[in-house]
Amino acid sequence: MVITVHGGHNANVPGASSLLDEVREDRIITALVIQKLRALGFTVYDTTDDMGMTPNAVLRNVVSNSNSYNADLNVAIHFNAGAYDLAGDGRTTGTEVLVYSRESP
């Protein structure tokens, strides 16, 4: 199985930054996910984009990078914005899972 993994955003388009630095943190998680998947025997490519200057450019670059590997699975690592939950009151939002398959259910 071929898998592509990318960390979201980049220094030019930083994403979430109030509770944590999304770019720094998702790069850490991306590297760990890639390491673990490779240890399990998968072929894994890092398709993180650090060059795009706009959100659309980053997305285009990631899609182009990922499509070049004809991967079976594409994984994006993000830390989406929350409800500014500094106190930890349980109102934080941002969990997101998107699944796309060419096969019908």
Steps between C-alpha positions, in 0.01 A plus 500: 500500500625847409413782740566873478503712814525876527509758773247775442577861425853643503697801626342716227145381578526405869154379603412485871736686730325608820510184713791344311706550187321276250789489252759401760276243669360337185854457363592309816194275471548457123856374551387258771209366291733444204755327722236268650342415164838421346582280801180309423627438146301757303649712224453856625575837342501838672308739275512802734516833318725771640501722190139612438430865574119476525259237634402404144866470393576274797199281418593482130858404587393233749249350256757501219766345726260234627359414157852450361534188718167340402446427869241265644451733797566871553526629857497868601614601848337820634417657833184687410395817677310455823258704707793682668471258790798614711324395821417153368129534555409237242375736230796442269407413143693399193505121467453406138521174307438488128486171314478466124479175313457426133309186597134514590408401856 
